[in-house]
Amino acid sequence: MPLFTDLPPASFESFDGTVIRYHRAGHGSPVIMIHGSGGGLHSWQPVAEQLPDRFDLWLPARRGYAPSGPGHSPKHFADEVRDLAAIIGMIGRPAHLVGMSYGATVALHAAASGLAVRSLTLWEPPLYAAGAELAPVLSRFEQLTANGDHNEAQRLLAEKVARVPAELLEQPAATAAEDTPDDSYGWSRDLESMAGDTSYLDRWSSVTTPTLLMRGSDTWQPMPETVERLAAVLPNARLETLPGQMHFAPSTAPAEVAGILADFLY
């Protein structure tokens, strides 16, 4: 039986009054599953529904993504860390963080901030996509979406942020893996966070939290190189590679991802 139903999500008000909505299911060790850019409540659900009942699963929609509130602009990673802190406060004890893509970067920031994090599971954080070079990408993206050119906006993100190779751009999954009709606002705020961040990887050496890094064997560069460098920087990390998978494996191979995740969590 699925863990999640059609019941409306629960909600809370975060530090600045932004309403964060989430699904919750299961019992046991608390696990917060953080979606990537363009995602939402649905993103981790295929994986979460295959996890054992011993996990207390929290699946929030991040600020900027419906049905959560928009939050403020500009957004910073620290804002989302404070949202996670509110959830951990409701839980009342340290939680495992599981992050997908941009959500994995959020999880890293949370652990580095000293939040009560029991472990990290990071699916291909795009740490190379950071810094002031993203500011013109954000400007162009907002121009395209304001003009209703959503297909070209998604292509811009694939080329300039995800850095999808040209030969893959013609495949629908390359530009619509987590796309939803109402995600342009969330993407804009995520780009703000990334533009205000840095791609300097050595800073994560202070994160001693037990960490599972996950990647697909067929994911394009520079993602694999970035994940491997991060594995070398983190003092307490192990790397798992899923054969035949790319960046979208939590959606395309949820059973495989769930199996590795269940073995790691404790």
C-alpha positions as CSV (number, residue, x, y, z in Angstrom):
1,M,0.0,0.0,0.0
2,P,1.4,3.5,-0.9
3,L,2.7,5.5,2.1
4,F,1.2,8.7,0.6
5,T,-2.5,9.4,-0.1
6,D,-4.5,12.3,-1.7
7,L,-4.9,13.9,1.7
8,P,-3.8,17.6,1.8
9,P,-0.2,18.2,3.0
10,A,0.4,19.5,6.5
11,S,2.0,22.9,7.0
12,F,4.0,25.2,9.3
13,E,5.1,28.8,9.2
14,S,8.9,29.2,8.9
15,F,11.0,32.0,10.5
16,D,9.8,34.7,8.1
17,G,6.2,33.6,7.9
18,T,6.6,31.6,4.7
19,V,4.2,28.6,4.8
20,I,6.0,25.3,4.2
21,R,3.8,22.4,3.3
22,Y,4.9,18.8,3.5
23,H,3.8,15.2,3.4
24,R,4.7,12.8,6.2
25,A,4.5,9.1,6.5
26,G,6.0,6.1,8.4
27,H,7.5,5.6,11.8
28,G,11.0,5.4,13.1
29,S,14.2,7.3,12.4
30,P,13.3,10.7,11.0
31,V,14.3,11.3,7.3
32,I,13.8,14.7,5.6
33,M,13.8,14.3,1.8
34,I,14.7,17.6,-0.1
35,H,13.8,18.0,-3.7
36,G,15.8,19.6,-6.5
37,S,15.0,22.6,-8.7
38,G,11.8,22.3,-10.5
39,G,10.5,19.7,-8.1
40,G,8.0,19.5,-5.3
41,L,6.1,17.2,-3.0
42,H,6.1,14.5,-5.7
43,S,9.8,14.4,-6.3
44,W,11.0,11.9,-3.7
45,Q,7.7,10.1,-3.4
46,P,8.6,7.1,-5.8
47,V,11.7,6.4,-3.6
48,A,10.0,7.1,-0.2
49,E,7.1,4.7,-1.0
50,Q,9.6,1.8,-1.2
51,L,11.4,2.5,2.1
52,P,10.7,0.4,5.2
53,D,8.2,1.4,7.8
54,R,11.1,2.1,10.3
55,F,11.6,5.6,8.8
56,D,9.6,8.7,9.7
57,L,9.6,10.3,6.3
58,W,9.2,14.1,5.8
59,L,8.8,15.4,2.2
60,P,8.5,19.2,2.1
61,A,7.9,21.4,-0.8
62,R,10.7,23.9,-0.6
63,R,9.9,27.7,-0.4
64,G,9.1,29.0,-3.8
65,Y,7.5,25.8,-4.9
66,A,3.7,25.2,-4.6
67,P,1.9,24.4,-2.5
68,S,4.5,26.1,-0.1
69,G,4.6,29.8,0.0
70,P,6.9,31.9,-2.3
71,G,9.3,33.2,0.4
72,H,11.3,36.4,-0.2
73,S,13.7,37.5,-2.9
74,P,16.6,37.3,-3.1
75,K,16.7,33.9,-1.5
76,H,19.8,32.4,0.1
77,F,20.7,28.8,1.1
78,A,20.6,30.0,4.7
79,D,16.8,30.6,4.3
80,E,16.3,26.9,3.4
81,V,18.6,25.8,6.2
82,R,16.3,27.7,8.6
83,D,13.3,25.9,7.1
84,L,15.0,22.6,7.8
85,A,15.8,23.7,11.3
86,A,12.0,24.3,11.9
87,I,11.2,20.8,10.7
88,I,13.9,19.3,12.9
89,G,12.5,21.4,15.8
90,M,9.1,19.8,15.2
91,I,10.7,16.3,15.1
92,G,12.6,17.0,18.3
93,R,15.8,15.1,17.5
94,P,18.5,14.9,14.8
95,A,17.3,13.8,11.4
96,H,18.8,12.2,8.3
97,L,18.8,14.5,5.3
98,V,18.4,13.2,1.8
99,G,18.9,15.7,-1.0
100,M,18.4,15.5,-4.7
101,S,20.5,17.8,-7.0
102,Y,19.9,21.4,-5.7
103,G,18.3,19.8,-2.6
104,A,21.6,18.0,-1.9
105,T,23.4,21.4,-1.9
106,V,20.8,22.6,0.7
107,A,21.5,19.5,2.8
108,L,25.3,20.2,2.7
109,H,24.7,23.8,3.8
110,A,22.5,22.5,6.6
111,A,25.2,20.1,7.9
112,A,27.9,22.8,7.6
113,S,25.7,25.2,9.7
114,G,25.7,22.9,12.7
115,L,22.1,21.8,12.3
116,A,21.2,18.5,14.2
117,V,21.9,16.2,11.2
118,R,22.3,12.5,11.8
119,S,23.5,11.7,8.2
120,L,23.6,13.0,4.7
121,T,22.6,11.3,1.5
122,L,23.4,13.5,-1.5
123,W,22.3,12.7,-5.0
124,E,24.5,14.6,-7.5
125,P,24.7,18.1,-6.0
126,P,25.5,20.5,-8.8
127,L,28.2,22.4,-6.8
128,Y,29.9,23.6,-10.0
129,A,26.8,25.7,-10.8
130,A,27.5,28.6,-8.4
131,G,28.7,32.2,-8.4
132,A,28.1,35.5,-10.1
133,E,28.3,33.9,-13.6
134,L,24.7,32.7,-13.0
135,A,23.3,36.3,-12.6
136,P,22.8,36.8,-16.4
137,V,21.3,33.3,-16.6
138,L,18.7,34.3,-14.0
139,S,18.0,37.6,-15.9
140,R,17.5,35.8,-19.2
141,F,15.4,33.0,-17.6
142,E,13.1,35.5,-16.0
143,Q,12.8,37.4,-19.3
144,L,11.9,34.2,-21.1
145,T,9.3,33.1,-18.6
146,A,7.7,36.5,-18.4
147,N,7.3,36.3,-22.2
148,G,5.7,32.8,-21.8
149,D,8.6,31.0,-23.6
150,H,8.9,28.2,-21.1
151,N,10.4,25.7,-23.5
152,E,13.3,28.0,-24.3
153,A,13.6,28.8,-20.6
154,Q,14.0,25.2,-19.7
155,R,16.6,24.7,-22.5
156,L,18.5,27.7,-21.0
157,L,18.6,26.0,-17.6
158,A,19.7,22.7,-19.2
159,E,22.5,24.3,-21.1
160,K,23.8,26.9,-18.7
161,V,23.1,25.4,-15.3
162,A,22.8,21.6,-15.6
163,R,25.3,21.8,-18.6
164,V,23.5,19.0,-20.4
165,P,25.5,18.0,-23.5
166,A,24.1,19.1,-26.9
167,E,23.4,15.5,-28.0
168,L,21.2,15.0,-25.0
169,L,19.3,18.3,-25.2
170,E,17.0,16.8,-27.9
171,Q,15.8,14.2,-25.4
172,P,12.7,15.3,-23.5
173,A,14.1,14.2,-20.1
174,A,17.0,16.5,-20.5
175,T,14.9,19.6,-20.1
176,A,11.8,18.3,-18.2
177,A,13.0,15.8,-15.6
178,E,11.4,17.6,-12.7
179,D,9.5,20.2,-14.7
180,T,6.0,21.2,-13.5
181,P,3.8,23.9,-15.0
182,D,4.2,26.3,-12.1
183,D,7.9,26.1,-11.2
184,S,9.5,29.1,-12.8
185,Y,9.3,31.2,-9.6
186,G,11.0,28.5,-7.7
187,W,13.7,28.1,-10.3
188,S,14.4,31.9,-10.1
189,R,14.8,31.8,-6.4
190,D,17.1,28.8,-6.6
191,L,19.2,30.6,-9.2
192,E,19.5,33.5,-6.7
193,S,20.8,31.1,-4.1
194,M,23.3,29.6,-6.5
195,A,24.5,33.0,-7.8
196,G,25.2,34.1,-4.2
197,D,27.1,30.9,-3.5
198,T,30.6,29.7,-4.5
199,S,31.9,26.6,-6.3
200,Y,34.9,26.2,-3.9
201,L,34.6,22.6,-2.8
202,D,37.3,22.5,0.0
203,R,35.0,24.4,2.3
204,W,33.0,21.2,2.8
205,S,36.0,19.5,4.5
206,S,34.5,20.7,7.9
207,V,31.4,18.5,7.4
208,T,32.1,15.3,9.4
209,T,28.5,14.0,9.2
210,P,28.4,10.4,7.8
211,T,27.6,10.9,4.1
212,L,26.4,8.8,1.3
213,L,27.2,10.3,-2.1
214,M,25.2,8.8,-5.0
215,R,25.6,9.3,-8.8
216,G,24.6,7.7,-12.0
217,S,27.3,6.1,-14.1
218,D,26.0,7.8,-17.3
219,T,25.6,11.3,-15.9
220,W,27.3,13.9,-18.0
221,Q,30.3,16.0,-16.9
222,P,31.1,18.0,-14.9
223,M,28.7,16.3,-12.5
224,P,30.7,13.0,-12.0
225,E,34.0,14.9,-11.5
226,T,32.3,17.2,-9.0
227,V,30.8,14.3,-7.0
228,E,34.2,12.5,-7.0
229,R,36.0,15.6,-5.8
230,L,33.4,16.1,-3.1
231,A,33.9,12.5,-2.0
232,A,37.6,13.2,-1.6
233,V,36.9,16.4,0.4
234,L,34.3,15.1,2.8
235,P,36.1,13.3,5.7
236,N,33.3,10.7,6.3
237,A,31.8,9.9,2.9
238,R,31.3,7.0,0.7
239,L,30.4,7.0,-3.0
240,E,27.8,4.7,-4.7
241,T,27.4,4.7,-8.5
242,L,24.3,3.3,-10.1
243,P,25.1,1.6,-13.4
244,G,23.2,2.7,-16.4
245,Q,21.6,5.7,-14.7
246,M,21.8,9.5,-15.2
247,H,20.9,12.5,-13.1
248,F,17.3,11.6,-13.0
249,A,17.6,8.1,-11.3
250,P,15.5,9.0,-8.2
251,S,12.6,9.2,-10.7
252,T,13.7,6.6,-13.3
253,A,15.1,3.9,-10.9
254,P,13.5,4.6,-7.5
255,A,13.7,1.0,-6.3
256,E,17.5,0.9,-6.8
257,V,17.9,4.3,-5.1
258,A,15.6,3.2,-2.2
259,G,17.6,0.0,-1.7
260,I,20.9,1.7,-1.3
261,L,19.4,4.4,0.8
262,A,17.7,1.9,3.2
263,D,21.0,0.1,3.7
264,F,22.8,3.4,4.6
265,L,20.2,4.9,7.0
266,Y,20.2,3.7,10.6
